[in-house]
Amino acid sequence: MSGPRPPARDSSTDVVRWAAFSCVVVPVVLLWYGTSLAGATGTALGLAAVTAVCRILLRQSERGAARMLAEERTPRRGRRHRTGSGARRGGRHSGGSTPVA
């Protein structure tokens, strides 16, 4: 029923674009409703600072998620994936209880 889906867009880029848009629109609206120029400028600077921090955190989160996906895709090698029954450390040992002199 539904047609082909458009290619997936980067959602964090969209969020940052909307935040940048609000950094412009909110002070204009505040000025329109009679807020002082200093108040509107302070609001714009505050929104820009919050936007910058959110952008940094989003990028860091994306890199972490990409790193986790890359680790999941690589085959793991090491002690946990050995095959066969080798001697294992710890636990009980089957065998005689002969004293060592």
C-alpha positions in Angstrom: 0.0 0.0 0.0 2.7 2.5 0.9 5.1 3.6 -1.7 8.9 3.6 -1.5 10.2 5.4 1.5 12.6 8.4 1.1 16.2 7.9 2.2 16.7 8.2 5.9 18.0 11.6 6.9 20.3 12.4 9.8 17.9 13.2 12.6 20.5 15.1 14.7 21.2 17.4 11.8 17.4 18.2 11.7 17.4 18.9 15.4 20.3 21.2 15.1 18.7 23.0 12.2 15.5 23.6 14.1 17.4 24.8 17.1 19.3 27.3 15.0 16.1 28.4 13.5 14.7 29.0 17.0 17.8 31.0 17.9 16.7 33.5 15.3 12.9 33.3 15.6 12.5 33.5 19.4 14.4 36.9 19.7 12.4 38.3 16.8 9.1 37.3 18.5 10.3 38.7 21.8 11.1 42.0 20.1 7.7 42.0 18.4 6.0 41.7 21.7 8.0 44.5 23.3 10.9 42.9 25.1 14.0 45.0 25.3 16.8 44.5 22.7 19.2 43.4 25.5 16.7 40.8 26.7 16.2 39.4 23.2 20.0 39.4 22.6 20.5 37.6 25.9 17.9 35.0 25.0 19.5 34.5 21.6 22.9 34.0 23.1 21.5 31.5 25.7 19.7 29.5 23.0 22.8 29.5 20.9 24.9 28.2 23.8 22.3 25.4 24.6 22.2 24.5 20.9 26.0 24.2 20.7 26.2 22.0 23.8 23.3 19.8 22.4 25.1 19.5 19.1 28.3 18.4 20.7 26.4 15.8 22.8 24.5 14.5 19.8 27.7 14.0 17.8 29.4 12.3 20.7 26.4 10.0 21.1 26.4 9.2 17.3 30.1 8.3 17.4 29.6 6.1 20.4 26.7 4.3 18.7 28.7 3.8 15.5 31.6 2.4 17.5 29.3 -0.1 19.2 27.9 -1.2 15.9 31.3 -1.6 14.5 32.4 -3.7 17.5 29.3 -5.9 17.1 30.0 -6.6 13.5 33.6 -7.6 13.9 34.2 -11.3 14.7 35.5 -11.8 18.2 38.6 -13.8 19.0 40.1 -14.6 22.3 39.8 -16.8 25.3 36.0 -16.9 25.5 35.6 -18.3 22.0 38.1 -21.2 22.1 36.8 -24.5 21.2 37.6 -27.8 22.8 38.0 -28.8 26.4 41.2 -27.5 27.7 42.4 -27.2 31.3 40.6 -24.5 33.1 41.8 -22.5 36.0 39.9 -22.8 39.3 37.2 -25.2 40.1 37.5 -28.8 41.1 40.0 -31.1 39.6 39.3 -34.7 39.0 42.1 -36.9 39.9 43.9 -38.7 42.7 44.6 -37.1 46.0 48.2 -38.2 46.3 50.4 -36.1 48.6 53.4 -34.4 47.1 56.6 -34.9 48.9 
